[in-house]
Amino acid sequence: MRVAVIGAGVIGLSSALCIHEQFHGLVSSLELEIYADCFTPHTTSDGAAGLWQPYLSDLGNLQETLWNKETFDYLLGHLHSPAAQEMGLFLLSGYNLFTEPVPDPSWKNIVLGFRNLTPKELELFPGYSYGWFNTALMLEGRSYLPWLTNRLTQRGVKFFHKKVESFQELFSQGVDVVINCSGMRSGELQPDPELQPGRGQIIKVLAPWVKHFIITHDVKSGIYKSPYVIPGSEFTVLGGIYQHGNWSEENSAQDHKTIWESCCRLLPALQIPRALPPG
Amino acid sequence: MAAPKVAVVGAGVIGLSTALCIVEACPSCSVTVLSDQFSPNTTSDVAAGMLIPHTYPGTPIHMQKQWFKETFTYLFAISNSAEASEAGIHLVSGWQIFRSTPKEELPFWSDAVLGFRPMSEAELQKFPQYRFGQAFTTLKCDCPPYLLWLEKRLKAAGVQTYNRKVSDLWELHSEYDIVVNCTGIGAHQLVGDKKLFPVRGQVLKVYAPWVKNFIRDGDGLTYIYPGIHGVTLGGTREKESWSLSPNPDTTKDIFDRCCSLEPSLREAQDIKVKVGLRPSRQSVRLQREVLSQGGVKLPVVHNYGHGAGGFSVHRGTAKEAARLVGECIAALRGSSPGAKL
């Protein structure tokens, strides 16, 4: 039985691992293959800061809340394993900031220690009058993807550096099941008007004194259009750009300026370090 | 009296912050810092610099609380400014955990730190051998950066610093009008204070940048404090031990204890071992004294004996010491024309 996964980002690799874990004992001669034209460190997953935090509202889609919980609990269970550091997994506490009171998120009981911010804490963030504090998890793609790749390789899963042009291409080669984890470019394999790019740009800085994530929200503009700061194990990620429908993978000088200025207003302590050159 | 000449002896966090408070309160004073050790060789440089107070049995609680609040407010403002990274001041969140519920569930400083609350059951699951815990956000003063930043501010305010071993406070009486004694553990020898005793602390400083939260065992012996350039792992509290040499068995013990709280520390790199002698006392000695020999008087302000809590109360005690210096100046000005100045 040949199963082909298309895509080697976090979704492709973790799907492959789950499939192998669940089926290799059940299905005789299971052959699992991963096809991608793009591997770590060049996938979309590598660009993400890696903070576990779903969108604020699940819009009533309880299945997503369950998936979120399963993911968080799975990762939390690995926190004390010897592999945690290799996986790029660690706890991170931080702030979500709002300009007005908002309902609690669907994930409030999934994360640790969820609570509202006190007035004294809000003094740190002029312009924001309401917020949350909680402890969540970081899972850094540049560590997690290689870790997943190693686990898969150990299990005998094969990797193919190849752009798959159509599902049919794989079926005609004798593949029995295709798992489509091609992320942003899934539309090239099967048109999906609902799938749109949400372009993000970030700045990575060296700011090791930042020990909390800070995510601001502008309910009017929408998610991630408002500045955010996420400290990683090596660099701190500054962001705040989310452009629906924009396919450009080039750095925008205007976006760079927007991110830098808005994050420095949010966190004056950032003003000392110089950003790494874009790219 | 011409500009009063004040000598501050000691260049750890207490000496430097006291000198700064004096020059802020009395800009016309000429302030000089004298010490035989400067950063990175002071006791302060070994400390993690966490703002979690130590309770002094002999000092009224309301006073300790005021010192802590004053220090916290001062550092909070710096942490939220463009100077934060240079000064080494940053916020850090984490947990203080107890194997059994402590007698005092609410420490006196619980309303001075941010977001203090009991840990949830889910949070406690990370520490299976612990039954109770407190979560909060506090500040950390990284050394050497903080001491270097204080030195820079002193220099900008015209304060000179000299590397000099003072063997007897009286030796300063001809050069200075007032002496401020911030010699920490050095006061045992310098002023013969037998109530001052060392509590030896050995710590490890390791590279583990994925550790972003602090963890502290309520017994004060085991702690993990993430700083800017490294994580401080502790520790020991060895009363009356004067040894500054690292003990390898202790190193292994500290590392094992910390790894049992935070297993990922097994991957920590670049492990360095340091030892400091906490200048401990039942109460902080923060008072005036007048030394006199042959009709000549030398006013002294003592500000030492902060033990395990130096960083937590440094600004509060420095301001009080500066106020006492002000009293000394007033007393000198009010004294008879036959006096020294």
Boltz contact constraints between the chains, C-beta under 6 A:
constraints:
  - contact:
      token1: [A, 80]
      token2: [B, 263]
      max_distance: 6.0
  - contact:
      token1: [A, 84]
      token2: [B, 264]
      max_distance: 6.0
  - contact:
      token1: [A, 85]
      token2: [B, 264]
      max_distance: 6.0
  - contact:
      token1: [A, 85]
      token2: [B, 267]
      max_distance: 6.0
  - contact:
      token1: [A, 90]
      token2: [B, 210]
      max_distance: 6.0
  - contact:
      token1: [A, 91]
      token2: [B, 213]
      max_distance: 6.0
  - contact:
      token1: [A, 92]
      token2: [B, 212]
      max_distance: 6.0
  - contact:
      token1: [A, 93]
      token2: [B, 93]
      max_distance: 6.0
  - contact:
      token1: [A, 93]
      token2: [B, 213]
      max_distance: 6.0
  - contact:
      token1: [A, 112]
      token2: [B, 122]
      max_distance: 6.0
  - contact:
      token1: [A, 112]
      token2: [B, 123]
      max_distance: 6.0
  - contact:
      token1: [A, 113]
      token2: [B, 120]
      max_distance: 6.0
  - contact:
      token1: [A, 113]
      token2: [B, 123]
      max_distance: 6.0
  - contact:
      token1: [A, 113]
      token2: [B, 135]
      max_distance: 6.0
  - contact:
      token1: [A, 118]
      token2: [B, 115]
      max_distance: 6.0
  - contact:
      token1: [A, 120]
      token2: [B, 114]
      max_distance: 6.0
  - contact:
      token1: [A, 121]
      token2: [B, 114]
      max_distance: 6.0
  - contact:
      token1: [A, 124]
      token2: [B, 80]
      max_distance: 6.0
  - contact:
      token1: [A, 133]
      token2: [B, 115]
      max_distance: 6.0
  - contact:
      token1: [A, 208]
      token2: [B, 228]
      max_distance: 6.0
  - contact:
      token1: [A, 209]
      token2: [B, 85]
      max_distance: 6.0
  - contact:
      token1: [A, 209]
      token2: [B, 90]
      max_distance: 6.0
  - contact:
      token1: [A, 209]
      token2: [B, 228]
      max_distance: 6.0
  - contact:
      token1: [A, 211]
      token2: [B, 92]
      max_distance: 6.0
  - contact:
      token1: [A, 211]
      token2: [B, 212]
      max_distance: 6.0
  - contact:
      token1: [A, 233]
      token2: [B, 209]
      max_distance: 6.0
  - contact:
      token1: [A, 233]
      token2: [B, 210]
      max_distance: 6.0
  - contact:
      token1: [A, 268]
      token2: [B, 81]
      max_distance: 6.0
  - contact:
      token1: [A, 268]
      token2: [B, 82]
      max_distance: 6.0
  - contact:
      token1: [A, 269]
      token2: [B, 84]
      max_distance: 6.0
  - contact:
      token1: [A, 269]
      token2: [B, 85]
      max_distance: 6.0
  - contact:
      token1: [A, 271]
      token2: [B, 82]
      max_distance: 6.0
  - contact:
      token1: [A, 272]
      token2: [B, 85]
      max_distance: 6.0
